[in-house]
Amino acid sequence: MSFRLCLVAALVTFSLVACPKSESSVQTDRSALVDAGVIDPARVRLEAQLASLSKDTAAWSRAVDEKLWQHWTTGAAFDLAPLEASHDALLTPERRALLTEATAQAIDDPRALEHLALFLDAERLTKETAAESQAIATLESTLTFPFGGKEVRWHDLNRLLATEQSALKRKALWTASLPAAEKLDAALMARDAKAAQVLAPRTPFQFSAELRDVDTEALRKVAEGVLTVTSEAWRLTLERLNAADTKLPVGSLTRADLPRLLRVPADVDLAFGKKELASRAVTTLGAIGLYGQKGLTLDLSEAVKKNPLPLTVTPGGPADVRTSFRPLGGMKDQQLLFSELGVALALQHVTAGRFEYERLGDSSLAQTSGELFATLVGEPQWLEAQALQEPARKAIIDAWQVQRLFQVRRAAAVFLVRLDCVEKSDEGSRARAAAIFTRAFGVTHTEADLVRLHLDTDDALRSATTLRAMLLAEHLRVQLNTSLGAPWFTSQLAGHALTELLSTGSAMPTEARLVPLGDALTSFWKRTIELTPVGKNDGALTVGEWPAPKSAERPMSTSRPWPRTRIMEQPIRDGGWMPKDWPQPRKLETWVPKAWPQPKTVEPSDAGVTSAP
């Protein structure tokens, strides 16, 4: 480059740094540099095309979010036909090739380009497997199986298993459901086969790992560590649950017994009344300075046509985050509301300034935020602030710990089975799956259960995100409490710390933003030991003695005993909160530990057990 061109470039660079200019002025400067030969015109065209692709993707995604919100909250038709043309325009080979070229030429941040490329690949996969996915949805909604002289709905299986007192009838019900499970498993395999064709040469597992930013070999070690360090606590927990209810020899417990063992006691659910859930949530947000912020909408209406499942979308980016929730009452419902609000806060406070980091990429940071808030149900001081007496607090924490232990062990097991048994299918894969599930749950899996293998591991690696979020949330809780010298949910400094943490969105890996998973596992283990009344030791936990599987010739699996506590199974989208839609918080000015209200004289109820999770 000549001295003159170098001088032009230097002067332009200095002027851009020294004084802010309008966008049009900057474009003029760039045009001058192109005319002078300083900037390659082809590069400028590529940058413009890339910016257009990002803008079009954001516009389409937010338009879908708006339609989804209206459908979810009002029952309006979810009609994407008007958006079909713009969607097809995003998925052309030319636009995908544009991202490949931009990456090769280092036109933009490679992480942002990767997020955008993976999102478009995921959309293409969704479109190409739409018929198979619809077949699965239709089958799930209509599937029945014969039992006791009548047809039983597939969706009622876990509820019936949880409420059935007879172990013999539970086993018979489970056995009767397996032919139906086999049909659903076959439909899932058909969709996976189609996905493999669409994604080739990548496998669906490899694509999910890329989409969720998962180092599979590193997470394998962590998952193994989870099953090891929580083994003694889970063994003691299972023995206690069994002695309190089923009263069977531990070695004779089967997969059919888990839903009953894991149900939440009725007296615990009564402590979380339907009318109190939202008030408790917003009061907690007020205590950390995050109540009623502009651009954050919470819809708690109970309209007949409203979908009962929680949903968070972002139709207008971080300035318009919306959460839909229909309170039903119970401990899990309180956790779900907290979890969803934690995710919403994560979406609202992204300040990275670009769609790729606000909406796309790995969602584990948002899930970690949701998990942190969900753990409040197991905090003694938070429960005390809800005017719950000591017996009630103890019962709630015990129930919460059961769910917590099972969920983390299930996530670890599903990930390991998907990685080592389904992804690496061979003659011995089914025996390995049997051993992993038996070890994780402490109950025997029979050869007949093998028909559910794909059904029980078909989570697009949501298990990996759940596992990371649970471990990282526990470490974050400890870090906040230590830094503040008080429970994190009592200080506005915690709110400031969280908003700063969440500001990057998916611009960097979650572990790099927080802590390596190995350190997070240590924090999780310490809390597990703290909450396990029996079995505290010097830290040298060993794998518990589980009953050996009756057959290890074919793969064995487990069903989902309760709905996942993670709501965001669909890609997280942009949106907002409006203070006027929130229930009013109570006595925010007195929400500090020394001023917490004294517990009322309320004893836990002696009512019977609840239905299946």
C-alpha positions in Angstrom: 0.0 0.0 0.0 1.3 3.5 -0.9 2.1 6.1 1.7 -0.9 8.2 0.5 -3.3 5.3 1.0 -1.8 4.5 4.4 -2.3 8.2 5.4 -5.9 8.1 4.2 -6.5 5.0 6.2 -4.9 6.5 9.3 -6.8 9.7 9.1 -10.1 8.0 8.7 -9.4 5.7 11.6 -8.4 8.6 13.8 -11.6 10.5 12.8 -13.8 7.5 13.7 -12.2 7.2 17.1 -11.9 10.9 17.9 -15.5 11.9 17.3 -18.7 10.0 17.0 -20.4 10.0 13.6 -23.8 9.1 12.3 -24.3 5.8 10.5 -24.5 7.6 7.2 -21.2 9.4 7.8 -19.5 6.1 8.6 -20.9 4.6 5.4 -19.5 7.5 3.5 -16.1 7.0 5.0 -16.2 3.3 4.1 -17.3 4.2 0.6 -14.3 6.5 0.3 -12.0 3.7 1.5 -13.5 1.3 -1.1 -13.0 3.9 -3.8 -9.4 4.4 -2.7 -8.7 0.7 -2.8 -8.1 0.4 1.0 -11.1 -2.0 1.5 -11.9 -4.8 -0.9 -15.3 -4.2 -2.5 -16.1 -7.9 -2.3 -15.6 -7.9 1.4 -17.9 -4.9 1.8 -20.6 -6.8 -0.2 -20.1 -9.8 2.0 -20.5 -7.8 5.1 -23.7 -6.2 3.8 -25.1 -9.6 2.9 -24.2 -10.9 6.3 -25.8 -8.0 8.1 -29.0 -8.5 6.0 -29.0 -12.2 6.9 -28.7 -11.5 10.6 -31.5 -8.8 10.4 -33.8 -11.1 8.5 -33.2 -14.0 10.9 -34.0 -11.8 13.9 -37.1 -10.4 12.2 -38.4 -13.9 11.4 -37.7 -15.3 14.9 -39.4 -12.4 16.6 -42.4 -12.6 14.4 -42.7 -16.3 15.3 -42.4 -15.4 19.0 -45.3 -12.9 18.7 -47.5 -15.5 17.1 -46.5 -18.1 19.7 -47.3 -15.7 22.5 -50.8 -15.0 21.1 -51.4 -18.7 20.6 -50.2 -19.6 24.1 -52.0 -16.9 26.1 -55.2 -16.6 24.1 -55.6 -19.8 22.1 -55.3 -18.0 18.8 -54.4 -20.2 15.8 -50.6 -20.7 15.5 -50.5 -19.9 11.8 -47.0 -19.5 10.3 -48.2 -19.5 6.7 -47.7 -15.7 6.4 -44.1 -16.2 7.5 -43.3 -19.2 5.2 -41.8 -17.2 2.4 -39.4 -15.3 4.7 -38.5 -18.6 6.4 -37.7 -20.3 3.1 -35.6 -17.3 2.1 -33.4 -17.8 5.2 -32.8 -21.5 4.4 -31.5 -21.2 0.8 -28.1 -22.9 0.1 -26.7 -19.5 -0.9 -27.3 -17.9 2.5 -25.8 -20.9 4.3 -22.8 -20.7 2.0 -22.5 -17.0 2.8 -21.8 -17.9 6.5 -19.2 -20.5 5.4 -17.4 -17.8 3.3 -17.7 -15.2 6.1 -16.1 -17.6 8.5 -13.3 -18.5 6.2 -12.5 -14.8 5.6 -12.9 -13.9 9.3 -15.5 -11.2 8.4 -17.2 -11.3 11.8 -16.9 -12.7 15.3 -16.6 -16.5 14.6 -18.8 -17.4 17.6 -21.6 -15.2 16.3 -21.3 -16.7 12.9 -21.4 -20.2 14.4 -24.5 -19.4 16.4 -26.3 -18.1 13.2 -25.2 -21.1 11.1 -26.3 -23.6 13.8 -29.7 -21.9 14.1 -30.3 -22.0 10.4 -29.2 -25.7 10.3 -31.7 -26.4 13.1 -34.5 -24.6 11.3 -33.7 -26.7 8.2 -33.7 -29.9 10.2 -37.1 -28.9 11.8 -38.6 -28.3 8.3 -37.2 -31.5 6.8 -38.4 -33.7 9.7 -41.8 -32.0 10.1 -43.7 -35.0 8.9 -42.0 -37.4 11.4 -42.4 -34.9 14.2 -46.1 -34.5 13.5 -46.4 -38.3 13.5 -44.8 -38.5 17.0 -47.1 -35.7 18.3 -50.2 -37.3 16.9 -49.2 -40.7 18.3 -48.5 -39.3 21.8 -51.8 -37.5 21.9 -53.9 -40.5 20.8 -51.8 -43.5 22.2 -53.6 -45.8 24.6 -53.0 -49.3 25.9 -55.4 -51.9 27.4 -55.4 -52.5 31.1 -58.0 -53.8 33.5 -60.6 -54.1 30.8 -60.3 -50.6 29.5 -58.1 -48.3 27.4 -55.6 -46.2 29.4 -54.2 -43.0 27.9 -50.4 -43.0 27.6 -50.2 -39.6 29.2 -51.9 -41.0 32.4 -49.3 -43.7 32.9 -47.0 -41.9 35.5 -50.0 -40.5 37.4 -51.5 -43.9 37.7 -48.2 -45.5 38.8 -47.8 -42.8 41.5 -51.2 -43.3 43.0 -51.4 -47.1 42.8 -50.6 -48.6 46.2 -50.2 -52.2 45.1 -46.7 -53.1 43.8 -48.2 -56.0 41.8 -50.7 -53.7 40.1 -47.9 -51.1 39.4 -45.8 -53.8 37.8 -48.8 -55.0 35.7 -49.6 -51.5 34.6 -46.1 -50.9 33.6 -45.9 -54.1 31.6 -49.2 -53.4 29.9 -47.8 -50.0 28.7 -44.7 -51.4 27.0 -46.2 -52.2 23.7 -47.5 -48.6 23.4 -44.0 -47.4 24.4 -42.5 -49.6 21.7 -44.7 -47.9 19.1 -43.6 -44.4 20.3 -40.0 -45.6 20.4 -40.2 -46.7 16.8 -41.6 -43.3 15.7 -38.7 -41.6 17.4 -36.2 -43.8 15.7 -37.8 -43.0 12.3 -37.4 -39.3 13.0 -33.8 -39.8 14.1 -33.0 -41.7 10.9 -34.4 -38.8 8.8 -32.5 -36.3 10.9 -29.3 -38.3 10.3 -29.9 -38.0 6.5 -30.5 -34.3 6.7 -27.4 -33.5 8.9 -24.9 -35.9 7.3 -22.0 -36.2 7.7 -22.8 -35.0 11.3 -24.9 -37.2 13.5 -27.9 -35.8 15.4 -25.9 -36.3 18.6 -22.9 -34.3 17.2 -25.2 -31.5 16.0 -27.0 -31.3 19.4 -23.6 -31.1 21.1 -22.5 -28.2 18.8 -25.8 -26.4 19.3 -25.6 -26.7 23.1 -21.8 -25.9 23.2 -21.1 -29.2 24.9 -17.6 -30.8 25.2 -18.9 -34.3 25.3 -15.8 -36.0 26.6 -15.4 -33.5 29.4 -19.0 -33.7 30.3 -18.7 -37.5 30.4 -16.3 -37.2 33.2 -18.5 -34.8 35.1 -21.6 -37.0 34.6 -19.6 -40.0 35.9 -18.5 -37.8 38.8 -22.1 -36.9 39.6 -23.2 -40.5 39.8 -20.3 -41.3 42.1 -20.3 -38.4 44.6 -24.1 -38.5 45.0 -24.3 -42.3 45.1 -24.4 -42.7 48.9 -26.9 -39.8 49.4 -29.2 -41.3 46.7 -28.9 -44.8 48.2 -29.9 -43.5 51.6 -32.7 -41.4 50.1 -34.1 -44.4 48.2 -34.0 -46.6 51.3 -35.8 -43.9 53.3 -38.5 -43.4 50.6 -39.0 -47.1 50.3 -39.3 -47.7 54.0 -41.9 -44.9 54.3 -44.2 -46.2 51.6 -43.6 -49.2 49.3 -41.9 -51.2 52.0 -40.4 -53.6 49.5 -36.9 -55.1 49.5 -34.7 -52.6 47.8 -33.4 -55.2 45.4 -37.0 -56.0 44.2 -37.8 -52.4 43.3 -38.5 -51.9 39.6 -38.9 -49.0 37.2 -42.6 -49.1 37.8 -42.1 -48.1 41.5 -40.2 -44.8 40.8 -43.2 -42.5 40.2 -44.7 -43.5 43.5 -41.4 -43.2 45.4 -40.8 -39.7 43.9 -44.1 -38.1 44.4 -44.3 -34.9 46.4 -46.1 -35.3 49.8 -49.5 -33.5 50.0 -48.5 -31.6 53.1 -45.6 -30.2 51.2 -47.7 -29.1 48.3 -50.2 -27.4 50.7 -47.4 -25.0 51.8 -47.3 -23.6 48.3 -50.9 -22.4 47.7 -51.9 -21.3 44.2 -52.6 -17.7 45.3 -49.2 -17.3 47.1 -46.9 -18.4 44.3 -46.7 -15.1 42.4 -46.6 -12.9 45.5 -43.6 -14.8 46.9 -41.8 -14.7 43.5 -42.2 -10.9 43.0 -41.4 -10.1 46.6 -38.1 -12.1 46.2 -37.3 -10.2 43.0 -38.0 -7.0 44.9 -35.5 -7.9 47.6 -32.7 -8.2 45.1 -33.8 -5.0 43.2 -35.2 -6.7 40.1 -38.9 -6.3 40.6 -41.2 -4.6 38.1 -38.5 -3.6 35.6 -39.6 -2.0 32.3 -39.9 -4.4 29.4 -40.6 -7.5 31.4 -44.2 -8.9 31.3 -45.6 -11.6 33.5 -48.9 -13.0 32.4 -50.6 -14.8 35.3 -54.1 -14.9 33.9 -56.2 -18.1 34.1 -58.0 -17.8 30.8 -59.7 -21.0 29.7 -57.8 -21.1 26.4 -54.5 -20.3 27.9 -51.8 -23.1 27.7 -51.0 -24.2 31.2 -47.4 -24.8 30.5 -44.9 -22.0 31.3 -43.5 -20.1 28.3 -40.9 -17.3 27.9 -40.5 -15.4 24.6 -38.8 -12.3 23.4 -40.8 -10.7 20.5 -38.9 -7.4 20.8 -35.5 -8.4 22.0 -34.3 -7.8 25.5 -36.6 -4.8 25.8 -39.7 -7.0 25.4 -39.4 -10.3 27.4 -42.7 -12.0 28.2 -43.4 -14.9 30.5 -46.7 -16.8 30.6 -47.6 -18.8 33.7 -50.8 -20.3 35.0 -50.4 -21.1 38.7 -51.8 -24.4 39.9 -50.2 -24.6 43.3 -47.6 -27.0 44.8 -43.9 -27.1 45.4 -43.0 -27.9 41.8 -45.2 -25.1 40.5 -43.3 -22.6 42.7 -40.1 -24.0 41.3 -41.3 -23.7 37.8 -42.4 -20.1 38.3 -39.0 -19.2 39.8 -37.2 -21.0 37.1 -39.1 -19.3 34.3 -38.5 -15.9 35.9 -34.8 -16.6 36.2 -34.7 -17.4 32.5 -36.6 -14.2 31.7 -34.2 -12.1 33.7 -31.3 -13.7 31.8 -32.9 -12.8 28.5 -33.7 -9.3 29.6 -30.2 -8.3 30.8 -28.2 -9.3 27.7 -26.3 -6.2 26.7 -24.1 -7.8 24.0 -26.0 -5.7 21.4 -26.6 -8.3 18.8 -29.3 -10.9 18.0 -26.9 -13.8 17.9 -25.9 -13.4 21.5 -29.4 -12.4 22.8 -31.4 -15.2 21.2 -29.1 -17.8 19.6 -26.4 -20.1 20.9 -26.2 -22.2 24.1 -28.9 -21.5 26.6 -27.1 -22.9 29.6 -26.4 -19.5 31.2 -30.1 -18.6 31.1 -30.9 -22.1 32.5 -28.4 -21.6 35.2 -30.1 -18.4 36.2 -33.5 -20.2 36.2 -32.0 -23.1 38.3 -30.6 -20.6 40.8 -34.0 -19.1 41.5 -35.6 -22.6 41.6 -33.3 -23.6 44.4 -35.0 -21.1 46.7 -37.6 -23.7 47.5 -34.8 -25.6 49.4 -33.4 -22.5 51.3 -34.3 -22.7 55.0 -34.2 -18.9 55.5 -36.3 -18.2 52.4 -38.9 -20.7 53.7 -38.8 -19.1 57.1 -39.6 -15.7 55.5 -42.8 -17.3 54.1 -44.0 -17.8 57.7 -43.6 -21.6 57.6 -42.8 -23.4 60.8 -39.8 -25.6 61.3 -41.6 -29.0 60.8 -43.0 -27.7 57.5 -39.6 -26.3 56.4 -37.9 -29.6 57.1 -40.5 -31.5 55.1 -40.2 -29.2 52.2 -36.4 -29.3 52.1 -36.5 -33.1 52.3 -38.9 -33.3 49.4 -36.9 -30.8 47.4 -33.7 -32.7 48.0 -35.3 -35.9 46.7 -36.3 -34.2 43.4 -32.9 -32.4 43.2 -30.9 -35.6 43.6 -33.1 -37.6 41.2 -33.0 -34.9 38.5 -29.2 -34.5 38.5 -28.7 -38.2 38.5 -31.2 -38.7 35.7 -29.6 -36.0 33.6 -26.2 -37.6 34.1 -27.5 -41.0 33.2 -29.4 -39.9 30.1 -26.4 -38.1 28.8 -24.1 -41.1 29.4 -26.5 -43.5 27.8 -27.1 -41.3 24.8 -23.3 -40.9 24.4 -22.1 -44.4 25.1 -25.0 -46.6 24.1 -27.3 -44.9 21.6 -24.7 -42.9 19.7 -22.1 -45.7 19.8 -24.5 -48.6 19.2 -22.9 -52.0 19.1 -23.5 -55.5 20.4 -22.7 -54.4 24.0 -24.5 -51.1 24.0 -27.7 -52.4 25.6 -25.8 -54.0 28.5 -24.0 -50.7 29.1 -27.3 -48.8 29.1 -28.8 -51.3 31.6 -25.8 -50.9 33.9 -25.9 -47.0 33.7 -29.7 -46.7 34.4 -29.6 -49.3 37.2 -26.7 -47.5 38.8 -28.3 -44.1 38.5 -31.8 -45.0 39.8 -31.0 -47.8 42.2 -33.8 -50.0 40.8 -33.6 -53.0 38.5 -34.3 -52.7 34.8 -35.6 -55.8 33.0 -35.1 -56.8 29.4 -38.7 -55.8 28.7 -37.9 -52.2 29.6 -35.5 -52.0 26.6 -38.3 -51.0 24.2 -38.2 -47.5 25.8 -34.5 -46.8 25.2 -34.9 -44.1 22.6 -38.0 -42.7 24.3 -36.1 -42.2 27.6 -33.0 -40.7 25.9 -34.7 -38.5 23.3 -33.9 -35.1 24.7 -31.7 -33.5 22.0 -29.1 -33.3 24.8 -31.3 -31.2 27.1 -29.9 -33.5 29.7 -26.5 -32.0 29.2 -27.8 -28.4 29.6 -29.8 -29.5 32.7 -26.7 -31.1 34.2 -24.5 -28.1 33.6 -27.1 -25.7 34.9 -27.8 -27.6 38.1 -24.1 -27.7 39.0 -23.3 -24.2 38.0 -26.3 -22.8 39.8 -25.1 -24.4 43.1 -21.7 -22.9 42.7 -23.2 -19.5 41.9 -25.3 -19.7 45.0 -22.3 -20.4 47.2 -20.3 -17.7 45.5 -23.0 -15.1 46.0 -23.6 -16.0 49.6 -19.9 -16.0 50.4 -19.4 -12.6 48.7 -22.4 -11.0 50.4 -22.0 -12.6 53.8 -25.7 -13.2 53.8 -28.3 -15.2 51.8 -28.1 -13.9 48.2 -31.9 -13.5 47.9 -31.9 -10.8 50.6 -29.6 -8.2 49.0 -29.9 -5.9 46.0 -26.1 -6.4 45.5 -27.0 -9.9 44.3 -29.3 -8.4 41.7 -26.4 -6.2 40.5 -24.1 -9.2 40.4 -26.6 -11.3 38.4 -27.3 -8.6 35.9 -23.6 -8.2 35.2 -23.1 -11.9 34.9 -26.0 -12.3 32.5 -25.0 -9.3 30.3 -22.9 -11.4 27.9 -25.7 -13.7 26.9 -24.2 -16.5 24.7 -21.2 -14.4 23.6 -18.9 -16.7 25.6 -19.1 -20.3 27.0 -21.0 -20.5 30.3 -18.2 -22.3 32.1 -15.8 -19.6 31.1 -18.2 -17.0 32.5 -18.6 -18.9 35.7 -16.4 -21.8 36.7 -15.2 -25.1 35.4 -17.8 -27.9 35.9 -15.3 -29.8 38.1 -15.4 -27.0 40.6 -19.1 -26.7 40.4 -19.5 -30.4 41.0 -17.5 -29.9 44.3 -20.0 -27.3 45.4 -23.0 -29.5 44.5 -21.5 -32.5 46.4 -20.9 -30.4 49.5 -24.5 -29.2 49.5 -25.7 -32.8 49.0 -23.7 -34.0 52.0 -25.0 -31.1 54.1 -28.6 -32.1 53.2 -28.2 -35.8 53.8 -28.9 -36.5 57.5 -27.2 -39.9 57.5 -24.0 -40.8 55.8 -21.9 -37.6 56.4 -18.2 -38.6 56.1 -14.8 -37.2 55.3 -15.7 -36.8 51.6 -14.6 -40.2 50.4 -18.0 -41.2 48.9 -18.1 -44.5 47.0 -20.6 -45.9 44.6 -23.5 -47.5 46.5 -24.3 -51.2 46.2 -27.2 -51.4 43.7 -29.1 -54.5 42.7 -27.6 -56.0 39.6 -29.9 -56.0 36.5 -31.7 -59.2 35.9 -30.6 -59.2 32.2 -27.8 -57.3 30.6 -28.1 -58.7 27.1 -30.1 -55.8 25.7 -30.4 -52.1 26.5 -32.5 -51.1 29.5 -34.0 -47.7 30.2 -36.2 -45.6 32.4 -39.2 -43.3 31.8 -39.5 -39.7 33.0 -41.2 -40.0 36.4 -42.2 -36.3 36.3 -42.2 -33.4 33.9 -38.8 -31.8 33.5 -38.3 -28.7 35.6 -36.7 -27.0 32.6 -39.4 -25.2 30.6 -37.3 -23.9 27.8 -37.2 -26.9 25.5 -37.8 -24.8 22.5 -35.2 -22.2 21.5 -35.4 -19.2 23.8 -36.6 -16.0 22.0 -36.7 -12.3 22.7 -39.3 -10.3 24.9 -40.3 -8.0 28.1 -42.0 -7.4 31.6 -44.5 -4.7 32.4 -44.8 -3.7 36.1 -48.6 -3.1 35.8 -49.1 -6.8 35.1 -47.4 -7.9 38.3 -49.0 -8.7 41.6 -47.8 -6.2 44.2 -44.9 -7.3 46.4 -45.3 -7.3 50.1 -43.2 -5.2 52.5 -40.2 -4.9 50.3 -38.6 -2.3 52.6 -38.4 -4.8 55.4 -37.1 -7.7 53.3 -33.8 -8.2 55.1 -32.8 -11.1 57.4 -33.2 -9.3 60.7 -36.7 -8.0 59.7 -38.2 -11.2 58.3 -41.7 -11.8 59.5 -42.1 -14.3 62.4 -43.5 -17.7 61.4 -47.2 -18.2 61.9 -48.5 -21.1 63.9 -49.3 -23.4 61.0 -48.7 -27.1 61.2 -48.3 -29.2 58.0 -51.4 -30.9 56.9 -52.0 -34.7 57.3 -53.7 -34.9 53.9 -52.9 -37.8 51.6 -50.3 -38.0 48.9 -50.6 -36.0 45.6 -50.8 -37.4 42.1 -47.8 -38.3 40.0 -45.4 -35.5 39.1 
